[in-house]
Amino acid sequence: MSTASPPRSPADQANDKRLKILEATMKRHQYRADALIEVLHKAQELYGHLTEDRLLEIAHSLHLPPSRVYGVATFYHFFSLTPQGEHSCTVCLGTACYVKGAMELLATLETESGLRAGSTSADGKLSLLTARCLGACGIAPAVIVDGNVAGHADPEVMRARVRALLDED
């Protein structure tokens, strides 16, 4: 891996404050490779999603191969490589949720929102996502709406919640 810093885009320069915060986070963790997840969390918090350029900058700063950084960013459901909607709805597809009707729930939400899982509405209002497991098996099927976990999710209740999100001004 090259020792030169990757080139900064005009967007990076315009958002220098966020870049400084991200660099401070890496410095606080002493640029250790084992801080990768914390650094990715901070980058996502600051920028809303993780671009290829951002992943390369992080890889360079933490002295990691880009493939490792990309692998971590794509493995965990809470990282996004594309801009997300103003609201998000994540349906758990883990075994317990699947057995308790997660696919029916997802189909209902896809129909109501007009979205396929993994996409964002054209107006940027809603992202409909899935996760391998949310770790909420005891309340299956589970859905996360705007960061709040909804357990024992009922398709009709969730349909109404998504409709309300889409109808907000």
Secondary structure per residue as TSV (DSSP state, phi and psi in degrees):
chain	resnum	aa	ss	phi	psi
A	1	M	-	360.0	139.4
A	2	S	-	-67.3	150.3
A	3	T	S	-89.7	-11.4
A	4	A	S	-75.2	146.0
A	5	S	-	-69.8	144.1
A	6	P	-	-64.0	149.8
A	7	P	-	-63.0	144.1
A	8	R	-	-91.9	133.7
A	9	S	-	-80.2	163.8
A	10	P	H	-57.2	-34.2
A	11	A	H	-63.5	-38.9
A	12	D	H	-62.0	-43.8
A	13	Q	H	-65.4	-38.4
A	14	A	H	-68.6	-27.9
A	15	N	T	-108.5	41.0
A	16	D	H	-55.3	-35.1
A	17	K	H	-60.7	-44.8
A	18	R	H	-64.7	-40.9
A	19	L	H	-63.1	-40.9
A	20	K	H	-63.7	-39.1
A	21	I	H	-64.8	-42.4
A	22	L	H	-63.8	-44.1
A	23	E	H	-62.7	-38.3
A	24	A	H	-64.6	-36.3
A	25	T	H	-63.4	-45.6
A	26	M	H	-64.8	-39.8
A	27	K	H	-63.8	-42.7
A	28	R	H	-58.2	-33.6
A	29	H	T	-91.4	10.2
A	30	Q	T	57.6	32.2
A	31	Y	T	54.8	30.5
A	32	R	-	-78.3	141.4
A	33	A	G	-62.7	-30.7
A	34	D	G	-74.7	0.0
A	35	A	G	-96.0	8.7
A	36	L	H	-53.2	-48.1
A	37	I	H	-64.8	-41.9
A	38	E	H	-62.1	-41.1
A	39	V	H	-66.8	-42.7
A	40	L	H	-62.7	-40.6
A	41	H	H	-58.5	-46.5
A	42	K	H	-64.1	-42.4
A	43	A	H	-61.9	-43.7
A	44	Q	H	-65.3	-41.3
A	45	E	H	-60.7	-41.6
A	46	L	H	-74.4	-40.7
A	47	Y	H	-107.6	-12.2
A	48	G	S	90.2	-28.2
A	49	H	S	-160.2	171.3
A	50	L	-	-109.2	112.4
A	51	T	-	-84.4	164.9
A	52	E	H	-59.5	-43.4
A	53	D	H	-60.1	-41.4
A	54	R	H	-65.0	-41.4
A	55	L	H	-63.8	-39.0
A	56	L	H	-66.0	-40.3
A	57	E	H	-62.0	-42.9
A	58	I	H	-65.7	-44.1
A	59	A	H	-58.2	-45.8
A	60	H	H	-61.9	-48.0
A	61	S	H	-65.3	-35.3
A	62	L	T	-94.5	4.8
A	63	H	T	56.0	47.9
A	64	L	-	-119.1	152.0
A	65	P	-	-66.7	139.4
A	66	P	H	-54.2	-32.9
A	67	S	H	-62.9	-35.4
A	68	R	H	-69.2	-43.6
A	69	V	H	-63.9	-45.6
A	70	Y	H	-62.2	-42.1
A	71	G	H	-60.0	-42.9
A	72	V	H	-67.9	-43.3
A	73	A	H	-64.4	-30.6
A	74	T	H	-92.6	-16.7
A	75	F	H	-76.0	-44.5
A	76	Y	S	-88.0	133.2
A	77	H	T	-66.9	-21.2
A	78	F	T	-81.2	-3.8
A	79	F	-	-100.3	141.1
A	80	S	-	-128.4	135.3
A	81	L	S	-95.5	-1.8
A	82	T	S	-129.5	155.5
A	83	P	-	-59.5	139.8
A	84	Q	-	-102.2	162.5
A	85	G	-	-72.1	168.0
A	86	E	S	-57.8	-37.1
A	87	H	E	-119.3	151.4
A	88	S	E	-132.4	148.0
A	89	C	E	-135.5	113.0
A	90	T	E	-113.7	120.0
A	91	V	E	-98.2	127.5
A	92	C	E	-76.4	131.5
A	93	L	-	-114.0	19.6
A	94	G	S	-63.3	169.4
A	95	T	H	-54.9	-50.8
A	96	A	H	-61.9	-43.3
A	97	C	H	-67.4	-40.4
A	98	Y	H	-59.5	-47.4
A	99	V	H	-63.2	-32.7
A	100	K	T	-89.4	10.0
A	101	G	T	106.5	22.0
A	102	A	H	-62.3	-34.5
A	103	M	H	-68.2	-39.0
A	104	E	H	-63.6	-42.8
A	105	L	H	-60.6	-46.9
A	106	L	H	-62.3	-43.3
A	107	A	H	-61.0	-40.7
A	108	T	H	-61.8	-45.0
A	109	L	H	-68.6	-35.6
A	110	E	H	-64.1	-43.2
A	111	T	H	-65.0	-46.2
A	112	E	H	-64.4	-41.7
A	113	S	H	-87.3	-19.6
A	114	G	T	74.9	17.3
A	115	L	-	-113.4	154.4
A	116	R	-	-94.6	150.2
A	117	A	T	-55.2	134.5
A	118	G	T	93.9	5.8
A	119	S	E	-122.1	168.9
A	120	T	E	-122.9	142.3
A	121	S	-	-61.7	152.2
A	122	A	T	-59.2	-31.5
A	123	D	T	-84.7	0.8
A	124	G	S	73.7	16.3
A	125	K	S	-83.1	-37.5
A	126	L	E	-139.3	136.3
A	127	S	E	-112.1	128.6
A	128	L	E	-106.3	117.0
A	129	L	E	-126.3	166.4
A	130	T	E	-128.9	159.8
A	131	A	E	-135.4	148.6
A	132	R	S	-64.4	-41.8
A	133	C	-	-164.4	133.8
A	134	L	-	-97.0	-6.6
A	135	G	S	74.1	24.0
A	136	A	-	-119.6	44.0
A	137	C	G	-60.1	-30.9
A	138	G	G	-68.5	-16.2
A	139	I	G	-120.1	28.6
A	140	A	-	-63.1	147.0
A	141	P	S	-76.6	142.9
A	142	A	-	-111.8	146.0
A	143	V	E	-137.1	143.4
A	144	I	E	-110.7	119.6
A	145	V	E	-114.4	116.2
A	146	D	T	48.8	42.9
A	147	G	T	86.1	-4.2
A	148	N	E	-106.3	126.8
A	149	V	E	-78.7	130.6
A	150	A	E	-113.8	115.1
A	151	G	-	-95.7	161.7
A	152	H	S	49.8	43.2
A	153	A	-	-62.4	127.3
A	154	D	-	-98.9	132.8
A	155	P	H	-54.4	-40.1
A	156	E	H	-72.3	-37.3
A	157	V	H	-65.8	-43.3
A	158	M	H	-68.3	-35.0
A	159	R	H	-59.0	-45.1
A	160	A	H	-64.7	-38.6
A	161	R	H	-64.4	-44.0
A	162	V	H	-66.4	-40.8
A	163	R	H	-59.9	-41.9
A	164	A	H	-64.6	-38.4
A	165	L	H	-64.3	-41.3
A	166	L	H	-71.9	-27.1
A	167	D	H	-87.0	-9.0
A	168	E	-	-63.5	147.8
A	169	D	-	-97.4	360.0
